[in-house]
């Protein structure tokens, strides 16, 4: 589409597709078309003949006769120069431009300009390259013929042409702003462009092997029934893994406590003797998954654990290897048919690619499954499904009974008594602080400042944080004998604590909603009545905290989060805060995305 000579300029503009270029909407317009009427406080562009020229109170006053309106108007120049006197000689004709005002019931314009050319609407772009260069690119490539080769409909094509080559600003603007129908077309075009990019980005690789297994004995051996969502995700994976022409690339997204572990174990069983690997972000998580695998899969598969600190079983011969990033530094890993990554957002894309690479052979790839406990909004899932297959687990194996309350300093006595009662019931409490060391910039106690108070009032107080080298051991010890754990967000994803029923999040307004939801997910894991206290020093808690306190569903929280932040960039393989779209709003434009996807799938 683009000619080689234009590529350097297009690169500066970050333009890769025709629609990227089309979406570089002008920042403003210079309208030099002749005015149809004279309006007070509005710009006038009109044919004018100089009738008179005077100096009054050191100001130059020029009287113009407006031919089309058969009326007179005064031009007042506060800064008079010989240039003005020479330009506006009596008898000379001009196209004048200026803002009209009425003074002593007479029309006047302050500092009118004489235009060299008129009758045009010139777009202004304000981009990284010269105005003349971008206008050259636009006129060369943004044509009806080129746009007709894209999936744009006739309305969208007309909108783009009107934006870049307007014959009348009335076609695109109303009261100085872009018309609603123009913005709607821009949203659709942006969605089309983005989805097409995702589709081009998707790479299909040949699978090393088709994997099939009878899971009935496994399901029968479980002391509980799987939820419909778990079974649906497993069914999606079974279909994926049964193919040999196409290696699976699927992400399984489940809310905290939705039972992703059982889906992981079923996937490993499908791989069976063809072997599978699971990489977890922490050794605690790897150990927990190993314990679950031994418990429910031990009779079906040979399972091994490999972390920096421990090795259980012979990973070279095992059917199912569970480990941390330590797996990446073993050059003697067996070749496997299935690679899985748990809490995939905790790993860099390079680490995931490295694990994939370790298991490639003869241009064939293992099937690849990613698991995430970070729910995403429906609209984001709809778009991201263009680059990777998605399974969503919303249904929970048990009803979560978590009461969420926003509390302030005045409520501390009540909180203290609540903590005391929970500990008397042999329950555990987690208190999250926003920082480890004191800071003048943050108006909350730090972890180190709070330790003394809790240790004076309670037994079994444990402390850990991100850089604590012994945090894994401390968490395990706390699980068995602790009452209160003081920590930072290090526990956002990690150890399962069955007795944990209360979490207090200090400075809750400082955390994102996704983080608050992950932290709250630490309690009530087994249906016990549980509590989440959002502690703030703010006199009026933010609206987003109030809304958060009323919602438990992680996917609804993700929708809420989207309302309060910019949508993330999906093309780099991560879901992060940051502006991806200029026109499209993922929190409001689901209907537009659905329509675009339907159109592109025809």
Secondary structure, 3 states (H helix, E strand, C coil): CCCHHHHHHHHHCCCCCHHHHHCCCCCEEEECCCCCCCCCCCEEEEEEEEEEEEEECCEEEEEEEECCCCEEEEEEECCCCHHHHHHCCCCCEEEEEEEEEEECCEEEEECCEECCCCCCEEEECCCCCCHHHHHHHHHHHCCHHHHCCCCCCHHHHHHHHHHHCCCCHHHCEECCEECHHHHHHHHHHHHHHHHHHHHHHCCCCEECCCCCCCCHHHHHHCCCCCCHHHHHHHHHHHHHHCCCCCCCEEEEEECCCCCHHHHHHHHHHHHHHHCEEEECCCHHHHHHHHHHHHHHHCCCCCEEEECCCCEECCCCCCCEEEECHHHHHCCCCCCCCEEEEECHHHCCHHHHHHHHHHCCECCEECEEEEEECCCCCHHHHHHHCCCCEEEEECCCCCCCCEEEEEECHHHHHHHHHHHHHHHHCCCEEEEECCCCCCCCCCCCCCHHHHHHHHHHHCCCEEECCCCCCCHHHHHHHHHHHCCEEEECHHHCCCCCCCCEEEEEEECHHHCCHHHHHHHHCCCCCCCCCEEEEEECCCCCCCHHHHHHHCCCCHHHHHHHHHHCCCCCCCCCCCCCCCCCCCCCCCCCCHHHHHHHHHHHHC
